[in-house]
Amino acid sequence: MKHILFAIALTFASIVQARITDPGAPKTESFADGAQFGAAGAYERVSGVARGELDPVDIRNRVIANLSRAPKNARGMVEYEVDWFMLRPVDPSKANGRIIYDVTNRGRKFFHHWIMDGNAGNDPKTLQDAGNAMFLRMGYTIVWSGWDPDAPRAGNGMAMKSPVVPNVVRVIRDELVAATRGPLPQSFRLSYEAASVDRGQARLTVRRKEKDARETIPAEGWEYVNSREIRLLPPHKLAVGSLYEFHYPAKDPKVLGIGFAAARDLVSHLRAASTAKYALATGISQSGRYLRDFVHQGFNQDENGRKVFDGVLSHIAGIGGVFLNEEFGQPARTNTQHEDHTYPENAFPLSAARQTDPVSGRVGALLREDGFDPLWMDVNTSTEYWQKGASLLHTDPLGRVDVALPANARAYLVAGTQHAGRVGLRADFGPCANPRNPHNPAPALRALLVALDAWVSNGTPPPASRVPTLGAKTLIETAKTGFPALPDTAVAAIHNEIAIFGEWVNPKEMPSPYRPMVSAVDADGNEVAGIRLPDIAVPLGTYTGWNLYKRPFTEGELCDRDGSFISFEKTEAGRAAKKDPRPSVEKRYGTHAEYVLKVTEAATQLVAERLLLQEDADAYVKAAQARRW
């Protein structure tokens, strides 16, 4: 144990130039009770709190909002602290020389659950937490760290400490919504501490739907619980799904952009002081949007002029960034058709391809073309085409022509999947009108991550982009999908428009020229383009990336980022009784053996295209053999 701690301390001490000044006291523990993961052997958990500092004069740090105004130490540096955690082979000689840095999402570790199909939870320590352990068996070192100082620390959440800019007070806006993304609250927590609890300096409004007019709730209709919390007073009651908007004088903004620099320097340190030859980054949802901004804002070059990440896989980010590197930023926001619609997220440039913005006239691309761009993959599900403008990754902003991506970028749609698709989901309703989509995209993510590694390490190009296109007539307007009329099914006819609204505190939405589109569907309502994993290519129902809210929620609005699953009837008699236009399971497959054969053929084809790994193909066939209807 002592030699491990000493080695870690030495690692950090030897690279103090890169701005991690103190690793703290790293803690090392056995992972999964010493289980052996193939040739990589046993793994260990290593964690700590690192201290770092940034030079506000360095050109690579000047992009950080308010860094120059933050308190400084005697050397003129701005200090911070960051939580970090890693899983690595106990025997360094068995590591494969690659780091996977998985960006935390609101303090949570996702990689073991969302990509390796392990147990959900934020403290991976058991064999079950490792799921299929695919990337452990391959010898990767997996690293997480905090980047958001306000990320929840409960349940082993990972965060960081960023300095506060003193003597700043400014009126800001919080959008507060009841029960759409969590339980019904008794009060609303504010993003920042109120500089005054004088209700006369604040304003609260409510509207039922995003496009509705705002109604003012008088000062006697609400109160401050404390400087970070408000609640309604009788006769006013929280309306589930309604949008409450609160303007108030806020204080103590943190220098949130340090969250980019902290990850940059931590990964750079690990690379410089270890045998890791390559570093890959993965980010899911908010974390994927983080990576888009990380690269575009120049953080993929460290203070010593070295590339940080060689390859990046950004999953379910759409065209968005994260509302982080701004004064009074709110990185937990996520723009959808109903919620957070007028917060900064979707801003030009949208695509890895160089384009001209029809709003500002600017010319630009997500990638910087400065020699420090990573090899890049945008992976999205059906939901991001409906809610996150994902089609604009590969068309011009007006949605008129397909756009070729640069040679160092790819885009993929995982068809028939909802935003938060992962292992273990059920087709339950939640707040939605239709049963939600349980499809798991992880097998595609695993294959693409392996392909990204090969692209980085030996130059083997990954599979070509797999997305719906205008040229193939598989990318169409929302209203023209031709989705079948299915019994007892609410059908979406709206998408999230890419809003143009000026500044975010008092947004004034204007007509937007941006034109996001969605994938065409077949007669069953399943998408015809993208990576069609076996459960979509050989379906037992219709899988969509959209759903609609039901009562008492805001009926008719898109149900957050959920999809729908509408199963086929098992028999023709059942289909006729329900008046379902889709053929029944018995009609389309005949026998169980024929169904298994079709699954096998679909899986084999995906393996040949490097969009599915053989062990996942075998798992699909095994599941099909076990499935009965």
C-alpha positions as CSV (number, residue, x, y, z in Angstrom):
1,M,0.0,0.0,0.0
2,K,2.8,2.5,0.9
3,H,4.6,2.0,-2.3
4,I,1.4,2.7,-4.3
5,L,0.7,5.9,-2.4
6,F,4.3,7.0,-2.8
7,A,4.1,6.3,-6.5
8,I,1.0,8.4,-6.9
9,A,2.5,11.3,-4.9
10,L,5.7,11.1,-7.0
11,T,3.5,11.1,-10.1
12,F,2.0,14.4,-9.1
13,A,5.1,15.9,-7.7
14,S,7.0,15.3,-10.9
15,I,4.6,17.2,-13.0
16,V,3.9,20.2,-10.8
17,Q,4.7,22.4,-13.8
18,A,1.4,21.3,-15.3
19,R,-0.4,23.1,-12.4
20,I,-1.5,20.2,-10.1
21,T,0.4,21.3,-7.1
22,D,-0.7,18.7,-4.5
23,P,-2.5,15.3,-5.0
24,G,-3.7,15.3,-1.4
25,A,-3.6,11.9,0.2
26,P,-4.6,9.3,-2.4
27,K,-6.6,6.4,-1.1
28,T,-6.1,2.9,-2.8
29,E,-8.5,0.0,-2.4
30,S,-9.0,-3.4,-4.0
31,F,-11.7,-3.4,-6.7
32,A,-14.2,-6.3,-6.9
33,D,-12.5,-8.2,-4.2
34,G,-9.4,-8.8,-6.4
35,A,-11.3,-10.4,-9.2
36,Q,-9.2,-11.1,-12.3
37,F,-10.2,-9.3,-15.5
38,G,-8.6,-11.4,-18.2
39,A,-5.0,-10.5,-19.1
40,A,-5.3,-7.2,-17.3
41,G,-5.6,-9.0,-14.0
42,A,-6.9,-7.4,-10.8
43,Y,-8.0,-3.8,-10.6
44,E,-7.8,-1.2,-7.9
45,R,-9.7,1.9,-6.9
46,V,-7.6,5.1,-6.4
47,S,-9.1,8.4,-5.3
48,G,-8.2,11.7,-3.9
49,V,-8.6,15.5,-3.9
50,A,-6.1,17.3,-5.9
51,R,-5.1,20.9,-5.5
52,G,-4.2,23.0,-8.5
53,E,-3.5,26.5,-9.6
54,L,-4.0,28.5,-12.9
55,D,-2.0,31.3,-14.3
56,P,-4.6,33.9,-15.3
57,V,-2.1,35.5,-17.7
58,D,-1.5,32.3,-19.7
59,I,-3.1,32.7,-23.1
60,R,-4.7,29.2,-22.7
61,N,-6.5,30.3,-19.6
62,R,-7.7,33.7,-20.7
63,V,-10.9,32.2,-22.1
64,I,-12.0,31.4,-18.6
65,A,-14.7,33.9,-17.6
66,N,-13.8,36.0,-14.5
67,L,-10.5,34.2,-13.9
68,S,-8.6,37.5,-13.8
69,R,-11.0,38.8,-11.1
70,A,-10.7,35.7,-8.8
71,P,-8.6,35.8,-5.6
72,K,-5.0,34.9,-6.2
73,N,-2.2,33.5,-4.1
74,A,1.2,35.0,-3.4
75,R,2.4,33.9,-6.8
76,G,-0.5,35.5,-8.6
77,M,-2.1,32.1,-9.3
78,V,-5.8,31.2,-8.9
79,E,-6.2,28.0,-6.8
80,Y,-8.8,25.2,-7.0
81,E,-9.5,21.7,-5.6
82,V,-10.9,18.8,-7.6
83,D,-12.2,15.3,-6.7
84,W,-10.7,12.5,-8.7
85,F,-11.2,8.7,-9.0
86,M,-9.7,6.0,-11.1
87,L,-9.9,2.2,-11.8
88,R,-6.6,0.8,-13.0
89,P,-4.8,-2.5,-13.2
90,V,-2.9,-3.3,-10.0
91,D,0.0,-4.4,-12.1
92,P,1.0,-1.4,-14.3
93,S,2.6,-3.7,-16.8
94,K,-0.8,-5.1,-17.6
95,A,-2.3,-1.8,-18.4
96,N,-2.9,-1.2,-22.2
97,G,-1.3,2.3,-22.2
98,R,-4.7,4.0,-22.6
99,I,-6.7,6.3,-20.4
100,I,-10.5,6.7,-20.8
101,Y,-11.5,9.9,-19.1
102,D,-15.3,9.7,-18.5
103,V,-16.7,13.1,-17.8
104,T,-18.9,13.1,-14.8
105,N,-22.6,14.1,-15.2
106,R,-23.8,16.2,-12.3
107,G,-21.2,14.5,-10.2
108,R,-22.1,11.0,-11.3
109,K,-19.9,8.3,-12.8
110,F,-21.6,6.9,-15.9
111,F,-19.1,4.7,-17.7
112,H,-19.5,1.5,-15.8
113,H,-23.4,1.6,-16.0
114,W,-24.1,3.3,-19.3
115,I,-21.3,1.7,-21.4
116,M,-20.4,-1.5,-19.6
117,D,-23.9,-2.4,-18.4
118,G,-22.9,-2.5,-14.8
119,N,-25.0,-1.6,-11.8
120,A,-26.2,2.0,-11.4
121,G,-24.5,3.9,-8.6
122,N,-21.7,6.3,-8.0
123,D,-19.2,4.1,-6.1
124,P,-18.1,1.2,-8.3
125,K,-16.6,-1.5,-6.1
126,T,-18.1,-4.9,-6.9
127,L,-18.0,-7.3,-9.8
128,Q,-21.6,-6.5,-10.6
129,D,-20.7,-2.8,-10.8
130,A,-18.3,-3.7,-13.6
131,G,-21.1,-5.2,-15.7
132,N,-19.6,-7.0,-18.7
133,A,-16.2,-5.5,-17.7
134,M,-15.2,-5.2,-21.3
135,F,-12.9,-2.3,-21.0
136,L,-11.4,-3.6,-17.8
137,R,-10.6,-6.9,-19.6
138,M,-8.9,-4.8,-22.3
139,G,-6.6,-3.1,-19.7
140,Y,-7.9,0.5,-19.8
141,T,-7.4,2.9,-16.9
142,I,-10.7,4.7,-16.3
143,V,-10.6,8.1,-14.7
144,W,-13.3,10.5,-13.4
145,S,-13.0,13.9,-11.8
146,G,-15.3,16.7,-10.6
147,W,-15.8,19.8,-12.7
148,D,-18.9,21.5,-11.4
149,P,-18.6,23.0,-7.9
150,D,-22.4,22.8,-7.4
151,A,-22.7,19.1,-8.4
152,P,-24.4,17.1,-5.6
153,R,-21.9,15.4,-3.3
154,A,-24.5,13.1,-1.8
155,G,-24.1,9.5,-2.8
156,N,-20.3,9.9,-3.6
157,G,-20.9,12.7,-6.0
158,M,-17.8,14.3,-7.5
159,A,-17.3,18.0,-7.5
160,M,-14.6,20.7,-7.1
161,K,-13.9,23.9,-5.3
162,S,-13.7,27.0,-7.5
163,P,-13.1,30.5,-6.1
164,V,-15.9,33.0,-5.8
165,V,-15.6,36.4,-7.6
166,P,-16.1,38.9,-4.7
167,N,-18.4,41.9,-4.7
168,V,-20.6,40.8,-7.7
169,V,-24.3,41.2,-7.5
170,R,-26.6,40.8,-10.5
171,V,-30.2,40.1,-11.3
172,I,-30.4,36.6,-12.9
173,R,-33.2,34.2,-13.9
174,D,-34.0,30.8,-12.5
175,E,-36.5,28.5,-14.3
176,L,-38.2,26.3,-11.7
177,V,-40.2,23.2,-12.7
178,A,-42.2,20.9,-10.5
179,A,-41.8,17.1,-10.7
180,T,-40.9,16.6,-14.4
181,R,-37.4,15.5,-13.6
182,G,-37.8,14.4,-10.0
183,P,-40.3,14.2,-7.1
184,L,-42.8,17.0,-6.3
185,P,-40.8,19.5,-4.2
186,Q,-42.2,21.5,-1.3
187,S,-40.0,24.4,-2.3
188,F,-37.6,25.5,-5.1
189,R,-33.8,25.7,-4.6
190,L,-32.1,28.6,-6.3
191,S,-29.0,28.3,-8.5
192,Y,-27.3,31.1,-6.5
193,E,-27.6,32.7,-3.1
194,A,-29.9,35.7,-3.2
195,A,-28.1,39.0,-2.3
196,S,-31.3,40.2,-0.6
197,V,-34.4,38.4,0.7
198,D,-36.5,41.5,0.1
199,R,-39.4,40.2,-2.0
200,G,-39.7,43.6,-3.5
201,Q,-36.4,43.1,-5.4
202,A,-37.6,39.8,-7.0
203,R,-40.2,38.7,-9.4
204,L,-42.0,35.3,-9.8
205,T,-44.1,34.3,-12.7
206,V,-45.8,31.1,-13.9
207,R,-46.9,29.7,-17.2
208,R,-48.3,26.4,-18.1
209,K,-46.4,25.8,-21.3
210,E,-43.3,27.2,-22.8
211,K,-45.0,29.4,-25.3
212,D,-47.7,30.6,-22.9
213,A,-47.8,34.2,-21.5
214,R,-46.3,34.6,-18.1
215,E,-48.6,35.4,-15.2
216,T,-47.1,37.3,-12.2
217,I,-47.5,35.7,-8.8
218,P,-47.7,38.6,-6.3
219,A,-45.1,39.1,-3.6
220,E,-47.6,37.9,-1.0
221,G,-48.0,34.6,-2.9
222,W,-44.5,33.4,-2.2
223,E,-41.7,33.7,0.3
224,Y,-38.0,33.1,0.8
225,V,-37.4,30.0,3.0
226,N,-33.8,31.2,3.1
227,S,-31.4,32.9,0.7
228,R,-31.2,29.8,-1.5
229,E,-34.8,28.6,-1.4
230,I,-38.3,29.9,-2.1
231,R,-41.8,28.4,-1.7
232,L,-45.4,29.3,-2.7
233,L,-47.9,30.5,-0.1
234,P,-51.6,29.7,-0.1
235,P,-53.8,30.0,-2.1
236,H,-51.1,29.3,-4.7
237,K,-50.2,25.6,-5.2
238,L,-47.4,24.0,-7.2
239,A,-48.8,23.0,-10.6
240,V,-47.0,19.8,-11.9
241,G,-45.0,20.6,-15.0
242,S,-45.7,24.3,-15.1
243,L,-42.8,26.7,-15.6
244,Y,-42.0,29.1,-12.7
245,E,-39.6,31.9,-13.5
246,F,-37.8,33.8,-10.8
247,H,-35.8,36.9,-11.3
248,Y,-33.7,37.9,-8.2
249,P,-30.5,39.7,-7.3
250,A,-27.8,36.9,-7.0
251,K,-24.4,37.1,-5.5
252,D,-21.1,35.1,-5.3
253,P,-20.6,33.7,-8.8
254,K,-18.0,31.0,-8.9
255,V,-15.3,30.9,-11.7
256,L,-17.0,27.9,-13.3
257,G,-14.8,27.7,-16.3
258,I,-12.0,26.4,-14.1
259,G,-14.0,23.1,-14.5
260,F,-12.5,22.8,-18.0
261,A,-9.0,23.6,-17.0
262,A,-9.0,21.2,-14.0
263,A,-9.9,18.3,-16.3
264,R,-7.3,19.4,-18.8
265,D,-4.5,19.6,-16.3
266,L,-5.5,16.4,-14.4
267,V,-5.5,14.3,-17.6
268,S,-2.3,16.0,-18.8
269,H,-0.6,15.1,-15.5
270,L,-1.6,11.5,-15.7
271,R,-0.4,11.2,-19.2
272,A,3.0,12.9,-18.5
273,A,3.8,10.8,-15.5
274,S,2.6,7.3,-16.6
275,T,3.0,4.8,-19.4
276,A,-0.3,5.9,-20.9
277,K,0.4,6.7,-24.5
278,Y,-3.2,7.7,-25.5
279,A,-6.1,9.4,-23.8
280,L,-9.7,9.0,-24.9
281,A,-12.7,11.0,-23.5
282,T,-16.3,9.9,-23.2
283,G,-19.2,12.1,-22.2
284,I,-22.9,11.3,-21.9
285,S,-25.6,14.0,-22.2
286,Q,-24.5,17.0,-20.1
287,S,-21.0,15.5,-20.2
288,G,-21.0,15.2,-23.9
289,R,-22.0,18.8,-24.2
290,Y,-19.1,19.6,-21.8
291,L,-16.7,17.9,-24.2
292,R,-18.0,19.9,-27.2
293,D,-17.2,23.2,-25.3
294,F,-13.9,21.8,-23.9
295,V,-12.5,21.3,-27.4
296,H,-14.1,24.3,-29.0
297,Q,-12.9,26.7,-26.3
298,G,-9.3,25.5,-26.6
299,F,-8.8,23.3,-23.6
300,N,-7.5,20.3,-25.5
301,Q,-4.1,22.0,-25.4
302,D,-2.5,22.1,-22.0
303,E,-0.3,24.8,-20.6
304,N,2.8,23.1,-21.9
305,G,1.5,22.9,-25.5
306,R,0.6,19.2,-25.4
307,K,-2.6,17.6,-26.7
308,V,-4.9,16.4,-23.9
309,F,-7.3,14.0,-25.6
310,D,-6.4,12.0,-28.7
311,G,-10.0,10.9,-29.3
312,V,-13.4,12.0,-28.0
313,L,-16.8,10.2,-28.1
314,S,-19.6,12.6,-27.3
315,H,-22.9,10.8,-26.7
316,I,-26.4,12.3,-26.7
317,A,-25.2,15.9,-26.7
318,G,-26.9,17.0,-29.9
319,I,-25.6,20.3,-31.1
320,G,-25.3,21.8,-27.6
321,G,-22.7,23.0,-25.2
322,V,-22.9,23.4,-21.4
323,F,-23.8,26.7,-19.7
324,L,-20.6,26.7,-17.7
325,N,-18.0,29.3,-18.7
326,E,-20.0,32.4,-17.9
327,E,-20.7,34.6,-14.9
328,F,-23.6,33.0,-13.0
329,G,-23.6,30.0,-15.3
330,Q,-26.0,27.2,-14.6
331,P,-24.4,24.0,-16.1
332,A,-27.2,21.7,-14.8
333,R,-29.6,23.2,-17.4
334,T,-30.6,21.1,-20.4
335,N,-32.6,22.7,-23.3
336,T,-35.7,21.0,-24.4
337,Q,-39.0,21.9,-26.1
338,H,-40.7,22.5,-22.8
339,E,-38.0,23.2,-20.2
340,D,-34.9,25.3,-20.1
341,H,-35.8,26.4,-23.7
342,T,-34.2,29.9,-23.5
343,Y,-30.9,29.1,-21.7
344,P,-27.6,29.1,-23.4
345,E,-26.8,25.7,-25.0
346,N,-27.3,25.7,-28.7
347,A,-24.9,28.2,-30.2
348,F,-23.0,28.4,-33.4
349,P,-20.8,26.6,-34.5
350,L,-23.0,23.6,-34.4
351,S,-21.1,21.1,-36.5
352,A,-17.5,19.7,-36.9
353,A,-17.8,20.9,-40.5
354,R,-16.9,24.5,-41.3
355,Q,-20.1,26.5,-42.0
356,T,-21.6,30.0,-42.2
357,D,-24.1,31.0,-39.5
358,P,-27.3,32.5,-41.1
359,V,-27.9,34.5,-37.9
360,S,-24.6,36.2,-37.2
361,G,-22.8,35.7,-40.5
362,R,-19.9,34.1,-38.6
363,V,-17.9,31.3,-40.2
364,G,-16.6,28.5,-38.0
365,A,-16.6,24.9,-36.9
366,L,-16.7,23.0,-33.6
367,L,-13.2,21.8,-34.2
368,R,-10.5,24.5,-34.1
369,E,-8.2,23.2,-36.8
370,D,-5.2,24.3,-34.7
371,G,-3.3,21.1,-34.5
372,F,-4.8,20.1,-31.1
373,D,-8.2,18.7,-32.3
374,P,-8.9,15.2,-31.2
375,L,-10.4,12.6,-33.5
376,W,-14.1,13.2,-32.9
377,M,-17.3,11.1,-32.8
378,D,-20.8,12.6,-32.2
379,V,-23.1,9.8,-31.3
380,N,-26.8,10.5,-30.8
381,T,-30.1,8.8,-30.3
382,S,-33.5,9.4,-31.9
383,T,-34.3,11.9,-29.1
384,E,-31.5,14.3,-30.0
385,Y,-33.0,14.7,-33.5
386,W,-36.3,15.7,-31.9
387,Q,-35.0,17.6,-28.9
388,K,-31.4,18.6,-29.5
389,G,-31.1,19.6,-33.2
390,A,-28.8,16.6,-34.0
391,S,-29.5,16.8,-37.7
392,L,-27.6,20.1,-37.8
393,L,-24.4,18.2,-37.1
394,H,-24.5,17.0,-40.7
395,T,-26.6,19.5,-42.6
396,D,-26.2,23.2,-43.2
397,P,-27.9,25.3,-40.5
398,L,-30.9,25.8,-42.8
399,G,-31.4,22.1,-43.2
400,R,-31.2,22.4,-47.0
401,V,-28.1,20.3,-47.9
402,D,-26.1,17.5,-46.5
403,V,-22.7,18.5,-45.3
404,A,-19.5,16.4,-45.4
405,L,-17.7,16.2,-42.1
406,P,-13.9,16.7,-42.0
407,A,-11.8,13.6,-42.1
408,N,-11.2,13.6,-38.4
409,A,-14.9,13.6,-37.4
410,R,-17.8,11.1,-37.6
411,A,-21.5,11.3,-36.7
412,Y,-23.8,8.4,-35.8
413,L,-27.5,7.9,-35.0
414,V,-28.3,4.9,-32.8
415,A,-31.8,4.4,-34.2
416,G,-34.9,3.8,-32.2
417,T,-33.5,4.9,-28.9
418,Q,-34.3,7.5,-26.3
419,H,-31.9,10.0,-24.7
420,A,-31.2,8.1,-21.5
421,G,-31.2,4.6,-23.1
422,R,-29.1,2.2,-21.0
423,V,-29.3,-1.2,-19.5
424,G,-32.1,-2.1,-17.2
425,L,-34.9,0.2,-18.4
426,R,-38.5,-0.9,-18.5
427,A,-41.3,0.2,-20.7
428,D,-43.1,2.1,-18.0
429,F,-45.0,5.3,-18.4
430,G,-43.5,7.7,-15.9
431,P,-45.0,11.2,-16.7
432,C,-45.5,10.3,-20.4
433,A,-48.6,9.3,-22.4
434,N,-46.9,6.2,-24.0
435,P,-44.8,3.5,-22.4
436,R,-41.2,4.6,-22.4
437,N,-38.5,3.2,-24.7
438,P,-36.3,0.5,-23.0
439,H,-33.8,0.1,-25.9
440,N,-30.1,0.0,-24.8
441,P,-27.6,1.6,-27.2
442,A,-24.5,0.5,-25.2
443,P,-23.5,-2.3,-27.6
444,A,-23.1,0.4,-30.4
445,L,-21.2,2.6,-28.0
446,R,-18.8,-0.2,-27.1
447,A,-18.1,-0.9,-30.8
448,L,-17.6,2.8,-31.6
449,L,-15.3,3.3,-28.6
450,V,-13.1,0.3,-29.8
451,A,-13.1,1.8,-33.3
452,L,-12.1,5.2,-31.8
453,D,-9.2,3.6,-30.1
454,A,-8.0,1.9,-33.3
455,W,-8.4,5.3,-35.1
456,V,-6.2,7.0,-32.5
457,S,-3.6,4.3,-31.9
458,N,-3.0,2.9,-35.4
459,G,-4.8,5.1,-37.8
460,T,-7.5,2.6,-38.8
461,P,-10.5,4.7,-39.9
462,P,-13.7,4.0,-38.0
463,P,-17.0,3.1,-39.8
464,A,-18.3,5.9,-42.0
465,S,-20.9,8.2,-40.5
466,R,-24.3,6.5,-40.2
467,V,-27.0,9.2,-40.1
468,P,-30.2,10.0,-42.0
469,T,-29.5,12.2,-45.0
470,L,-31.4,14.5,-47.3
471,G,-29.8,12.8,-50.3
472,A,-31.1,9.4,-49.3
473,K,-34.5,11.0,-48.4
474,T,-34.2,9.5,-44.9
475,L,-34.0,13.0,-43.2
476,I,-37.3,14.7,-43.3
477,E,-39.4,17.4,-41.6
478,T,-41.1,16.4,-38.3
479,A,-44.6,16.8,-39.8
480,K,-43.8,14.4,-42.7
481,T,-42.6,11.3,-40.9
482,G,-45.6,9.3,-41.9
483,F,-45.8,7.7,-38.5
484,P,-48.6,5.1,-38.5
485,A,-51.9,5.7,-36.6
486,L,-51.5,3.2,-33.7
487,P,-54.3,2.5,-31.2
488,D,-54.0,4.2,-27.8
489,T,-50.8,6.0,-28.9
490,A,-50.1,9.7,-28.6
491,V,-48.1,10.8,-31.6
492,A,-45.6,13.8,-31.6
493,A,-46.0,16.4,-34.3
494,I,-43.6,18.9,-32.8
495,H,-39.8,19.1,-32.1
496,N,-37.6,21.4,-30.1
497,E,-36.9,24.5,-32.1
498,I,-33.4,26.0,-31.9
499,A,-34.3,29.2,-30.1
500,I,-32.7,32.6,-30.8
501,F,-33.5,34.7,-27.8
502,G,-30.7,37.3,-27.1
503,E,-29.5,37.4,-23.5
504,W,-30.7,34.7,-21.1
505,V,-31.8,36.8,-18.1
506,N,-34.6,38.5,-20.0
507,P,-34.9,36.3,-23.2
508,K,-36.9,37.6,-26.1
509,E,-37.4,34.7,-28.5
510,M,-37.2,35.6,-32.2
511,P,-37.9,33.6,-35.3
512,S,-35.1,31.0,-35.9
513,P,-33.8,30.1,-39.3
514,Y,-32.3,26.9,-38.0
515,R,-34.1,23.8,-39.3
516,P,-33.6,20.6,-37.4
517,M,-35.1,17.4,-39.0
518,V,-35.7,13.8,-38.0
519,S,-35.3,10.3,-39.4
520,A,-37.9,8.8,-41.7
521,V,-39.7,5.8,-40.4
522,D,-41.0,2.5,-42.0
523,A,-44.5,1.2,-41.9
524,D,-44.1,0.1,-38.3
525,G,-42.9,3.6,-37.2
526,N,-39.3,2.4,-36.7
527,E,-36.5,4.6,-38.0
528,V,-34.9,3.6,-41.3
529,A,-31.6,5.3,-40.9
530,G,-28.6,5.1,-38.5
531,I,-27.2,2.2,-36.6
532,R,-30.1,-0.2,-36.3
533,L,-29.1,-2.6,-33.6
534,P,-30.8,-6.1,-33.7
535,D,-33.7,-5.1,-31.5
536,I,-34.6,-2.4,-34.0
537,A,-33.7,-4.2,-37.2
538,V,-35.7,-7.3,-36.0
539,P,-38.3,-5.6,-33.8
540,L,-41.0,-6.8,-31.5
541,G,-42.5,-3.3,-31.4
542,T,-42.1,0.3,-32.4
543,Y,-39.3,2.3,-30.8
544,T,-39.3,6.1,-30.9
545,G,-37.1,8.9,-29.6
546,W,-40.2,11.0,-28.6
547,N,-43.0,10.8,-26.2
548,L,-45.6,13.3,-24.9
549,Y,-46.6,14.4,-21.4
550,K,-49.9,13.2,-20.0
551,R,-52.1,14.8,-17.4
552,P,-51.5,16.2,-14.8
553,F,-48.3,17.2,-16.6
554,T,-48.3,19.6,-19.5
555,E,-50.3,17.4,-21.9
556,G,-49.1,17.5,-25.5
557,E,-45.6,18.9,-24.9
558,L,-42.7,16.6,-25.6
559,C,-42.1,14.4,-22.5
560,D,-38.6,15.6,-21.6
561,R,-36.1,13.3,-23.4
562,D,-38.1,10.1,-23.2
563,G,-39.0,7.9,-26.1
564,S,-41.9,5.5,-26.7
565,F,-42.3,1.7,-27.1
566,I,-45.4,0.3,-28.5
567,S,-45.2,-3.5,-28.7
568,F,-46.6,-5.6,-31.5
569,E,-49.5,-7.8,-30.9
570,K,-48.4,-11.4,-30.5
571,T,-51.1,-12.9,-32.8
572,E,-53.1,-11.8,-35.8
573,A,-56.3,-12.2,-33.8
574,G,-55.0,-9.8,-31.2
575,R,-53.9,-7.4,-33.9
576,A,-57.3,-7.4,-35.5
577,A,-59.0,-6.9,-32.2
578,K,-56.9,-3.9,-31.5
579,K,-57.1,-2.6,-35.1
580,D,-53.3,-2.3,-35.1
581,P,-52.1,-1.7,-38.7
582,R,-48.7,-3.4,-37.9
583,P,-48.3,-7.1,-38.6
584,S,-48.3,-9.3,-35.5
585,V,-45.2,-11.2,-34.2
586,E,-46.6,-14.5,-35.6
587,K,-47.3,-12.9,-39.0
588,R,-43.9,-11.3,-39.5
589,Y,-41.7,-14.1,-38.1
590,G,-43.8,-17.3,-38.4
591,T,-41.7,-19.3,-36.0
592,H,-39.3,-18.6,-33.2
593,A,-36.5,-20.2,-35.1
594,E,-37.1,-17.8,-38.0
595,Y,-36.9,-14.9,-35.5
596,V,-33.6,-16.1,-34.1
597,L,-32.2,-16.5,-37.6
598,K,-33.1,-12.9,-38.5
599,V,-31.5,-11.6,-35.3
600,T,-28.4,-13.6,-36.1
601,E,-28.2,-12.2,-39.6
602,A,-28.7,-8.6,-38.3
603,A,-26.0,-9.0,-35.7
604,T,-23.6,-10.6,-38.1
605,Q,-24.0,-7.7,-40.6
606,L,-23.3,-5.2,-37.8
607,V,-20.2,-7.0,-36.8
608,A,-18.9,-7.0,-40.4
609,E,-19.5,-3.2,-40.4
610,R,-17.6,-2.8,-37.1
611,L,-20.7,-1.4,-35.5
612,L,-21.1,-4.3,-33.1
613,L,-18.5,-6.4,-31.3
614,Q,-18.7,-10.2,-31.6
615,E,-19.4,-10.8,-27.9
616,D,-22.3,-8.4,-28.1
617,A,-23.6,-10.1,-31.2
618,D,-23.4,-13.4,-29.4
619,A,-25.4,-11.9,-26.5
620,Y,-28.1,-10.7,-28.9
621,V,-28.5,-14.2,-30.4
622,K,-28.6,-15.8,-26.9
623,A,-31.2,-13.3,-25.8
624,A,-33.3,-14.1,-28.9
625,Q,-33.1,-17.8,-28.3
626,A,-34.3,-17.3,-24.7
627,R,-37.1,-14.9,-25.7
628,R,-40.6,-16.3,-26.0
629,W,-43.8,-14.6,-26.9
